Amino acid sequence: MTDQKNDRRDFVKTAAVAAASMALKDVASPAIASGATPITLPALPWAENALEPFISKNTIGFHYGKHHKAYVDNLNNLVAGKPEADLPLEAIVKGSAGKADQAAVFNNAAQIWNHTFYWNSLRPKSDAKAPKEIADLIGASFGSHEEFVKQFSAAAMGQFGSGWAWLVAEGGKLKVVKTPNAETPLTTSATPLLTLDVWEHAYYLDYQNRRKDYVAAVVDNLLNWDFAAKNLPKA
Ligand code: FE2
């Protein structure tokens, strides 16, 4: 191939990645920009140090640059040359869920989706309140914001081993659920609104074994309620 063709190919690839990254920052529901493989590692919606002092740049560097990236690389290797290679990420997650012979594909695809959803569930500390629409739903579903915090924190603490705590919408109400390992509400009838990664890699560099302190720091300071509101099912 000539240098000119190489340049053109690189430009197209770079432009596609940039477009996907830009789209991700403005996504509503679902949170993940779809696109056929090769699945790319979406850009973070903020700088790696933006969540300090609650989550360090060091943690984000490893969590995003190593763990999240590894799931992307693994999935692309697993589906190379197979029919799934032409499917958007969400379709790969849903199509492989619950199938023992596709456990590796599911685990890596779901972890890509969960992590991108997690990054968007967080934002640098701000004093912005939850939009009225979701604040009202929190009140109607849990009784108070404090009760939501209690239930969400309990789910995050109660997930034995690796997994996720989620705020989801189902049947017109909001609920808190937890999932182990790579499992995700994406494969259920519930609509994910926010998530918290409680795998040890999410907090061990900053909090060691103190998951409770990590959970409290995020719940009190970093949840992105605008993202949750955007994910609400449309009436
Ligand atoms: Fe993680």
Residues whose N, C-alpha, C, O or C-beta is under 5 A from the ligand:
A	BS01	FE2	D197 W199 A202
